[in-house]
Amino acid sequence: MRLYNTLSKKIEEFVPIHSPEVGMYTCGPTVYDFAHIGNFRTYTTADILFRVLLHNGYDVKYIMNITDVGHLTGDNLGDADTGEDRMEKSAKKEGKSAWDVAEFYTQTFIKDFERLNLKKPLLFAKATDHIKEQIDLIERLEQKAFTYRTSDGIYFDTAKFPEYGKLSNLDQIKEGARVEPNPEKKSPKDFALWKFSPKGETRQMEWESPWGIGFPGWHIECSAMSMKYLGESFDIHVGGIDLASTHHPNETAQSEAATGKQFVAYWVHGAFILIDGKRMSKSLGNNYTVQDIVDRGHDLLALRYLYLQTHYRQEMNFTWEALQSAQQALYRLYKDVATFEEPKVGCAEYEKRFEDALSDDLNTPQALSIMWEMLKSDYPTSAKARTIYKMDAILGLDLQNSRTKIKEEIVVIPDDIKILMEERNALRKEKRYEEADKVREQIEAKGYEVVDQNDTTILLKAS
């Protein structure tokens, strides 16, 4: 299996640290609002990787974090140490407690996660459940003289870590151009490990610490939680490409400074998603959520199919037309699979090519192409069934329930169509297939589609 490693900037052969065990961590959502379809593209990439690893025989320990404290609004401006805590800001806006906001959006995220048929990790690790681990890690850094104190918190001194920025180009790691530089920071690249609660103000989320009452910085949670569950060195860290410029370099620096070991062997980053060729943002009103997809009448697995049509390292352009096309392709797939006989034997050559495509840096577009090629082949449907179900164990399109999904589209049959259907069935029983096909053409001309399933026939709305 080969993966593009952001650390080395090249595709490498994947060699686990302790094969067959694999430790995998994905940066999850900040639960102050609904996750959008750009976020879920990254989580789908992680899901495909998880499934491929399992298919290849690895024992995968998969962890995803839930950021429910410490992610400040200044991150939008280029400096994650400034601005309001996103949780506290959302709590004020919604008139709820920060804890209630976190719980609501966490549960909504998990529900959306399931609706996209994403396999759950071993644990969704919440930052607020791991305050002790974060404090312990900061103390380790303090003992090794990697920290310093300012009036607003404890900071990591990047100058003391010579390899800082190895995951990204150093010129990408800079303080935001729209933010007033913090004059107390030794370097604009230094980052907060622990922030003090503002004087004269009580936060809803704050804790005692050796340095005073406050809350953890955004970056420290991922280091503390990933190392707790996966060890001080582990195999794969997944996230969106936006995290490769600051958040992940900061994770790497604080982790390796504390342990003296390599933090992560393979960094996997998914590319951005555009909406109608434009960036996704609240100001443009195009940061669509999973529920927006449902409200527009689309199947969420059509969104998953759409994700798979673009390689995870390529920028993807989302349009409603593209989603509609993906839904039509998906339902064509369901209709085909619904007619298959019981699985037998399989199509070995296509299975091998499919596995090779996905083992070559998760090439899902090529894998889909091979799948369709197999479906159009001369193999018997019993063999195609066995192979398509194996493929779907990775694609996650719920093909084994295709007959149920297709039956949901069965329509009320008008009387004139019923007469044609009866005529066609009689002709087929008499093996007068050419005449039966002509009747079928009459039915399809009226806007219906005939699907023969072994000993039964169903009628569908034509797509």
C-alpha positions as a printed NumPy array, in Angstrom:
array([[  0.   ,   0.   ,   0.   ],
       [  1.291,   3.463,  -0.947],
       [  0.314,   6.84 ,   0.531],
       [  1.269,  10.435,  -0.162],
       [  3.044,  11.674,   2.964],
       [  2.849,  15.445,   3.516],
       [  5.959,  15.143,   5.682],
       [  8.169,  13.833,   2.861],
       [  6.145,  15.484,   0.042],
       [  6.047,  12.203,  -1.873],
       [  4.164,   8.928,  -2.215],
       [  5.696,   6.273,   0.025],
       [  5.223,   2.591,   0.709],
       [  3.208,   2.274,   3.908],
       [  5.146,   0.379,   6.572],
       [  3.478,   0.332,  10.035],
       [  5.588,   0.878,  13.136],
       [  4.261,  -2.289,  14.793],
       [  2.627,  -4.336,  12.015],
       [ -0.103,  -5.57 ,  11.841],
       [ -1.221,  -2.904,  14.323],
       [ -1.869,   0.577,  12.917],
       [ -2.536,   3.713,  14.952],
       [ -4.629,   6.298,  13.087],
       [ -5.863,   9.696,  14.251],
       [ -8.134,  12.17 ,  12.437],
       [ -8.67 ,  15.796,  13.411],
       [-12.409,  16.035,  14.007],
       [-14.837,  18.96 ,  14.277],
       [-14.993,  21.959,  16.569],
       [-18.52 ,  21.518,  17.868],
       [-19.73 ,  25.116,  18.019],
       [-21.815,  24.718,  14.837],
       [-22.836,  22.137,  12.239],
       [-20.019,  20.438,  10.334],
       [-20.207,  21.28 ,   6.61 ],
       [-19.694,  19.162,   3.506],
       [-16.063,  20.29 ,   3.255],
       [-15.409,  18.798,   6.689],
       [-17.17 ,  15.608,   5.716],
       [-15.055,  15.252,   2.605],
       [-12.03 ,  14.939,   4.908],
       [-13.839,  12.475,   7.179],
       [-14.836,  10.411,   4.136],
       [-11.183,  10.294,   3.053],
       [-10.285,   9.043,   6.529],
       [-13.104,   6.494,   6.308],
       [-11.855,   5.123,   2.962],
       [ -8.328,   4.883,   4.374],
       [ -9.662,   3.096,   7.474],
       [-11.589,   0.609,   5.303],
       [ -8.618,  -0.016,   2.979],
       [ -6.347,  -0.693,   5.95 ],
       [ -8.877,  -3.14 ,   7.4  ],
       [ -9.259,  -4.814,   4.008],
       [ -5.48 ,  -5.192,   3.808],
       [ -5.48 ,  -7.117,   7.081],
       [ -4.296,  -4.442,   9.506],
       [ -5.571,  -4.141,  13.068],
       [ -6.461,  -0.449,  13.101],
       [ -6.839,   1.585,  16.271],
       [ -8.697,   4.658,  15.019],
       [ -9.252,   7.799,  17.126],
       [-10.972,  11.077,  16.203],
       [-11.012,  14.162,  18.407],
       [-13.944,  16.412,  19.232],
       [-12.781,  19.984,  19.898],
       [-15.154,  21.405,  22.487],
       [-12.907,  24.072,  24.023],
       [ -9.935,  26.261,  23.178],
       [-10.388,  26.845,  19.441],
       [-10.422,  30.635,  19.153],
       [-12.039,  32.744,  16.439],
       [ -8.674,  34.305,  15.558],
       [ -7.88 ,  31.121,  13.658],
       [-10.032,  32.518,  10.825],
       [ -7.686,  35.498,  10.65 ],
       [ -4.477,  33.493,  10.831],
       [ -3.747,  33.474,  14.575],
       [ -5.419,  30.73 ,  16.621],
       [ -4.341,  32.375,  19.901],
       [ -6.561,  35.452,  19.528],
       [-10.268,  36.216,  19.631],
       [-13.114,  34.533,  21.471],
       [-13.439,  30.842,  22.248],
       [-15.784,  29.48 ,  19.591],
       [-17.764,  27.528,  22.186],
       [-18.293,  30.538,  24.457],
       [-19.234,  32.747,  21.494],
       [-21.777,  30.226,  20.202],
       [-23.232,  29.861,  23.716],
       [-23.881,  33.616,  23.911],
       [-25.413,  33.642,  20.438],
       [-27.748,  30.711,  21.099],
       [-28.6  ,  31.576,  24.691],
       [-27.377,  28.216,  25.973],
       [-24.498,  27.02 ,  28.112],
       [-21.25 ,  26.204,  26.315],
       [-21.638,  22.627,  27.543],
       [-25.11 ,  22.337,  26.011],
       [-23.854,  23.774,  22.723],
       [-21.008,  21.254,  22.661],
       [-23.309,  18.33 ,  23.422],
       [-25.894,  19.318,  20.789],
       [-23.402,  19.752,  17.949],
       [-21.428,  16.673,  18.984],
       [-24.525,  14.491,  18.795],
       [-25.57 ,  16.093,  15.505],
       [-22.108,  15.445,  14.089],
       [-22.189,  11.782,  15.11 ],
       [-25.65 ,  11.391,  13.572],
       [-24.441,  12.956,  10.296],
       [-21.35 ,  10.74 ,  10.483],
       [-23.608,   7.678,  10.576],
       [-25.886,   8.977,   7.806],
       [-22.892,   9.174,   5.462],
       [-22.096,   5.553,   6.33 ],
       [-18.758,   6.451,   7.929],
       [-17.354,   3.706,  10.15 ],
       [-17.083,   4.935,  13.713],
       [-13.614,   5.213,  15.208],
       [-12.747,   3.368,  18.385],
       [-13.305,   6.653,  20.234],
       [-14.51 ,  10.201,  19.652],
       [-12.147,  11.829,  22.16 ],
       [-13.4  ,  15.114,  23.646],
       [-10.905,  17.8  ,  24.611],
       [-12.819,  18.607,  27.809],
       [-12.503,  14.975,  28.934],
       [ -8.715,  15.198,  28.724],
       [ -7.752,  18.408,  30.534],
       [ -5.423,  16.514,  32.903],
       [ -3.541,  14.929,  30.003],
       [ -3.116,  18.329,  28.376],
       [ -1.814,  19.904,  31.584],
       [  0.59 ,  16.969,  32.082],
       [  1.974,  17.439,  28.558],
       [  2.473,  21.175,  29.077],
       [  4.329,  20.41 ,  32.313],
       [  6.657,  18.047,  30.409],
       [  7.39 ,  20.841,  27.953],
       [  7.934,  23.29 ,  30.81 ],
       [ 10.42 ,  20.922,  32.477],
       [ 12.363,  20.771,  29.209],
       [ 12.381,  24.598,  28.94 ],
       [ 10.247,  24.78 ,  25.791],
       [  7.721,  27.199,  27.322],
       [  7.5  ,  30.783,  28.498],
       [  4.824,  32.853,  30.216],
       [  3.066,  36.009,  29.003],
       [  0.225,  37.994,  30.537],
       [ -2.344,  35.905,  28.676],
       [ -0.925,  32.405,  28.796],
       [  1.833,  29.815,  28.502],
       [  3.471,  29.654,  25.054],
       [  5.644,  27.193,  23.151],
       [  9.009,  28.665,  22.167],
       [  9.446,  27.535,  18.547],
       [ 13.025,  28.86 ,  18.404],
       [ 14.026,  26.071,  20.8  ],
       [ 12.743,  23.402,  18.407],
       [ 15.084,  23.496,  15.362],
       [ 12.867,  21.241,  13.237],
       [  9.827,  23.477,  13.616],
       [  7.935,  23.743,  10.344],
       [  9.241,  20.523,   8.751],
       [  5.677,  19.454,   7.971],
       [  4.981,  22.707,   6.121],
       [  6.875,  25.483,   4.416],
       [  7.954,  27.915,   7.104],
       [  6.644,  30.878,   5.122],
       [  3.158,  29.39 ,   5.471],
       [  3.412,  29.519,   9.253],
       [  2.965,  33.131,  10.172],
       [  0.788,  35.385,  12.244],
       [ -2.382,  36.522,  10.483],
       [ -2.099,  39.655,   8.41 ],
       [ -5.425,  40.924,   9.777],
       [ -4.477,  40.45 ,  13.441],
       [ -2.471,  42.82 ,  15.605],
       [  0.768,  40.965,  16.483],
       [  1.052,  39.963,  20.131],
       [  4.042,  42.001,  21.381],
       [  4.685,  39.551,  24.222],
       [  5.339,  36.617,  21.921],
       [  9.025,  36.036,  21.227],
       [  8.155,  34.999,  17.672],
       [  4.951,  35.293,  15.634],
       [  5.196,  31.51 ,  15.15 ],
       [  5.042,  30.747,  18.894],
       [  1.683,  29.362,  20.002],
       [ -0.395,  29.089,  23.16 ],
       [ -0.386,  25.903,  25.207],
       [ -2.555,  27.29 ,  28.011],
       [ -4.613,  30.487,  28.008],
       [ -5.54 ,  32.38 ,  31.165],
       [ -9.171,  33.315,  31.741],
       [ -9.542,  37.088,  31.177],
       [ -9.271,  39.132,  34.369],
       [-12.576,  40.005,  35.963],
       [-14.376,  37.517,  33.739],
       [-15.651,  34.01 ,  34.462],
       [-15.708,  31.606,  31.567],
       [-18.128,  28.696,  31.4  ],
       [-15.254,  26.396,  30.495],
       [-12.204,  26.955,  32.685],
       [ -9.974,  24.827,  34.914],
       [ -7.37 ,  25.122,  37.636],
       [ -3.81 ,  24.587,  36.459],
       [ -0.254,  25.053,  37.806],
       [ -0.194,  28.413,  35.979],
       [ -3.607,  29.73 ,  36.982],
       [ -7.257,  29.358,  36.003],
       [ -7.738,  29.036,  32.281],
       [ -8.218,  26.649,  29.393],
       [ -6.012,  24.756,  26.932],
       [ -4.835,  26.148,  23.631],
       [ -6.269,  24.542,  20.52 ],
       [ -3.223,  22.539,  19.423],
       [ -2.328,  20.773,  22.667],
       [ -5.46 ,  18.576,  22.779],
       [ -4.565,  16.543,  19.685],
       [ -1.079,  15.78 ,  20.941],
       [ -2.277,  14.8  ,  24.409],
       [ -5.154,  12.618,  23.236],
       [ -3.448,  10.922,  20.294],
       [ -0.431,   9.989,  22.416],
       [ -2.648,   8.724,  25.236],
       [ -4.472,   6.276,  22.974],
       [ -1.957,   5.56 ,  20.196],
       [  1.425,   6.02 ,  21.866],
       [  4.101,   8.681,  21.614],
       [  4.801,   7.606,  18.017],
       [  2.037,   6.332,  15.762],
       [  1.4  ,   5.638,  12.103],
       [ -1.126,   7.941,  10.412],
       [ -2.585,  11.378,  11.097],
       [ -5.401,  12.608,   8.808],
       [ -6.815,  16.105,   8.374],
       [ -7.793,  18.829,   5.932],
       [ -5.015,  20.556,   3.975],
       [ -5.709,  23.805,   5.868],
       [ -4.332,  22.165,   9.031],
       [ -0.978,  21.43 ,   7.392],
       [  0.179,  25.028,   7.633],
       [ -0.183,  25.69 ,  11.381],
       [ -2.158,  23.236,  13.512],
       [ -0.278,  20.105,  12.5  ],
       [  3.206,  21.689,  12.583],
       [  2.367,  22.889,  16.105],
       [  1.164,  19.413,  17.1  ],
       [  4.389,  17.955,  15.759],
       [  6.615,  20.463,  17.52 ],
       [  5.08 ,  20.152,  20.989],
       [  4.851,  16.353,  20.776],
       [  8.397,  15.744,  19.6  ],
       [  9.803,  18.362,  21.961],
       [  8.164,  16.527,  24.875],
       [  9.096,  12.97 ,  23.865],
       [ 12.239,  13.277,  21.754],
       [ 10.611,  10.831,  19.297],
       [  9.035,  11.142,  15.87 ],
       [  5.368,  11.959,  16.452],
       [  3.673,  10.666,  13.268],
       [  5.092,   8.598,  10.413],
       [  2.532,   9.456,   7.685],
       [  0.541,  12.663,   7.366],
       [ -2.491,  12.427,   5.046],
       [ -4.223,  15.679,   4.059],
       [ -7.388,  16.096,   1.991],
       [ -7.75 ,  18.999,  -0.446],
       [-10.285,  21.82 ,  -0.266],
       [-13.809,  21.693,  -1.621],
       [-15.1  ,  24.594,  -3.725],
       [-18.762,  25.474,  -4.195],
       [-19.596,  26.487,  -7.776],
       [-15.926,  27.359,  -8.209],
       [-15.853,  29.616,  -5.148],
       [-14.451,  29.128,  -1.669],
       [-16.851,  27.873,   0.974],
       [-17.76 ,  30.408,   3.644],
       [-20.604,  31.56 ,   5.843],
       [-20.438,  35.032,   4.312],
       [-21.186,  33.579,   0.868],
       [-23.953,  31.386,   2.291],
       [-22.525,  28.261,   0.67 ],
       [-21.146,  26.34 ,   3.626],
       [-23.685,  23.583,   3.078],
       [-24.39 ,  21.041,   5.795],
       [-25.446,  17.416,   5.561],
       [-29.006,  18.475,   6.363],
       [-28.94 ,  20.944,   3.448],
       [-28.264,  17.994,   1.152],
       [-31.243,  16.103,   2.592],
       [-33.494,  19.18 ,   2.451],
       [-32.765,  19.506,  -1.273],
       [-34.096,  15.968,  -1.753],
       [-30.787,  14.179,  -2.238],
       [-29.583,  10.849,  -0.895],
       [-26.598,  11.375,   1.406],
       [-24.831,   8.398,  -0.132],
       [-24.961,  10.317,  -3.412],
       [-22.791,  12.914,  -1.661],
       [-20.439,  10.124,  -0.604],
       [-20.367,   8.879,  -4.222],
       [-19.595,  12.438,  -5.371],
       [-16.644,  12.634,  -2.976],
       [-15.269,   9.366,  -4.378],
       [-15.285,  10.733,  -7.928],
       [-12.411,  13.12 ,  -7.121],
       [ -9.035,  12.053,  -5.733],
       [ -8.701,  13.219,  -2.139],
       [ -5.607,  15.324,  -2.919],
       [ -7.346,  17.182,  -5.748],
       [ -9.52 ,  20.234,  -5.186],
       [-13.152,  19.254,  -5.645],
       [-15.833,  21.537,  -7.087],
       [-19.277,  20.905,  -5.637],
       [-22.345,  21.897,  -7.66 ],
       [-25.943,  20.809,  -7.236],
       [-25.86 ,  19.556, -10.829],
       [-22.85 ,  17.373, -10.055],
       [-24.632,  15.998,  -6.987],
       [-27.715,  15.203,  -9.085],
       [-25.527,  13.361, -11.596],
       [-23.889,  11.424,  -8.756],
       [-27.323,  10.484,  -7.435],
       [-28.403,   9.227, -10.86 ],
       [-25.225,   7.147, -11.144],
       [-25.74 ,   5.751,  -7.655],
       [-29.329,   4.755,  -8.369],
       [-28.304,   3.193, -11.654],
       [-25.849,   1.167,  -9.572],
       [-28.601,   0.178,  -7.128],
       [-30.863,  -0.848,  -9.998],
       [-28.151,  -2.992, -11.572],
       [-27.22 ,  -4.706,  -8.313],
       [-30.88 ,  -5.282,  -7.429],
       [-31.206,  -7.63 , -10.421],
       [-28.203,  -9.817,  -9.517],
       [-28.454, -13.48 ,  -8.561],
       [-27.119, -14.74 ,  -5.225],
       [-23.336, -14.153,  -4.894],
       [-21.   , -16.907,  -6.102],
       [-17.295, -17.163,  -6.981],
       [-16.433, -13.53 ,  -7.894],
       [-14.492, -11.662, -10.601],
       [-10.908, -12.043,  -9.386],
       [ -9.237,  -9.915, -12.054],
       [-11.448,  -6.911, -11.279],
       [-11.075,  -7.375,  -7.532],
       [ -7.28 ,  -7.281,  -7.905],
       [ -7.335,  -4.136, -10.06 ],
       [ -9.777,  -2.465,  -7.665],
       [ -7.572,  -3.254,  -4.655],
       [ -4.477,  -2.046,  -6.508],
       [ -6.155,   1.282,  -7.324],
       [ -7.119,   1.929,  -3.709],
       [ -3.734,   0.775,  -2.432],
       [ -2.152,   3.377,  -4.724],
       [ -2.782,   6.465,  -2.587],
       [ -6.544,   5.834,  -2.299],
       [ -7.339,   6.327,  -5.991],
       [-11.13 ,   6.243,  -5.629],
       [-11.941,   7.64 ,  -9.125],
       [ -9.997,   4.774, -10.701],
       [-11.614,   2.283,  -8.317],
       [-15.098,   3.479,  -9.373],
       [-14.119,   3.165, -13.037],
       [-12.979,  -0.429, -12.489],
       [-16.215,  -1.182, -10.643],
       [-18.331,   0.038, -13.586],
       [-16.134,  -1.852, -16.033],
       [-16.775,  -5.027, -14.036],
       [-20.53 ,  -4.399, -14.042],
       [-20.522,  -4.093, -17.855],
       [-18.444,  -7.26 , -18.289],
       [-19.692, -10.66 , -19.434],
       [-19.332, -12.247, -16.001],
       [-22.553, -13.833, -14.66 ],
       [-24.469, -11.655, -12.224],
       [-23.754, -14.118,  -9.394],
       [-20.029, -13.423,  -9.815],
       [-20.61 ,  -9.68 , -10.141],
       [-22.659,  -9.748,  -6.933],
       [-19.868, -11.337,  -4.929],
       [-17.309,  -8.851,  -6.271],
       [-19.482,  -5.731,  -5.929],
       [-20.181,  -6.521,  -2.28 ],
       [-16.441,  -6.907,  -1.642],
       [-15.825,  -3.572,  -3.348],
       [-18.599,  -1.937,  -1.36 ],
       [-16.981,  -2.985,   1.919],
       [-14.562,  -0.164,   1.045],
       [-16.761,   2.202,  -0.987],
       [-19.484,   2.211,   1.68 ],
       [-22.44 ,   2.763,  -0.692],
       [-24.725,   0.262,   1.068],
       [-25.169,  -1.898,  -2.033],
       [-26.348,  -4.972,  -0.156],
       [-29.537,  -3.075,   0.575],
       [-29.964,  -2.055,  -3.071],
       [-33.168,  -4.052,  -3.531],
       [-34.745,  -2.319,  -0.548],
       [-33.625,   1.061,  -1.861],
       [-34.984,   0.355,  -5.318],
       [-38.31 ,  -0.936,  -4.001],
       [-38.735,   2.401,  -2.28 ],
       [-38.939,   3.873,  -5.792],
       [-41.644,   1.458,  -6.956],
       [-44.551,   3.484,  -8.29 ],
       [-48.296,   3.059,  -8.404],
       [-48.951,   1.489, -11.793],
       [-51.6  ,   3.184, -13.989],
       [-54.135,   0.877, -15.651],
       [-52.746,   1.292, -19.179],
       [-49.276,   0.379, -17.949],
       [-50.668,  -2.619, -16.046],
       [-52.156,  -3.937, -19.289],
       [-48.816,  -3.552, -21.069],
       [-46.994,  -5.239, -18.184],
       [-49.379,  -8.198, -18.263],
       [-48.974,  -8.468, -22.024],
       [-45.19 ,  -8.406, -21.723],
       [-45.165, -11.036, -18.966],
       [-47.365, -13.335, -21.078],
       [-45.056, -12.944, -24.07 ],
       [-42.008, -13.694, -21.938],
       [-43.608, -16.869, -20.596],
       [-44.186, -17.951, -24.201],
       [-40.513, -17.06 , -24.919],
       [-41.594, -14.512, -27.533],
       [-38.802, -12.195, -26.421],
       [-38.642,  -9.897, -29.448],
       [-42.333,  -9.049, -29.078],
       [-41.886,  -8.656, -25.309],
       [-39.048,  -6.194, -25.919],
       [-41.305,  -4.076, -28.146],
       [-43.875,  -3.894, -25.353],
       [-41.104,  -2.95 , -22.959],
       [-40.181,  -0.065, -25.286],
       [-43.797,   1.148, -25.141],
       [-43.663,   1.12 , -21.323],
       [-40.367,   3.012, -21.239],
       [-41.705,   5.569, -23.737],
       [-44.381,   6.394, -21.153],
       [-41.718,   7.29 , -18.551],
       [-41.23 ,   4.026, -16.684],
       [-38.376,   1.576, -16.356],
       [-38.77 ,  -2.192, -16.184],
       [-36.351,  -4.166, -13.995],
       [-36.429,  -7.96 , -14.096],
       [-35.315,  -9.529, -10.802],
       [-34.945, -13.267, -11.223],
       [-38.574, -14.486, -11.118],
       [-40.196, -11.075, -10.532],
       [-40.486,  -7.768, -12.383],
       [-40.658,  -4.323, -10.79 ],
       [-41.522,  -0.964, -12.31 ],
       [-39.538,   2.193, -11.55 ],
       [-39.753,   5.846, -12.401],
       [-37.273,   6.476, -15.196],
       [-34.312,   8.512, -13.949]])
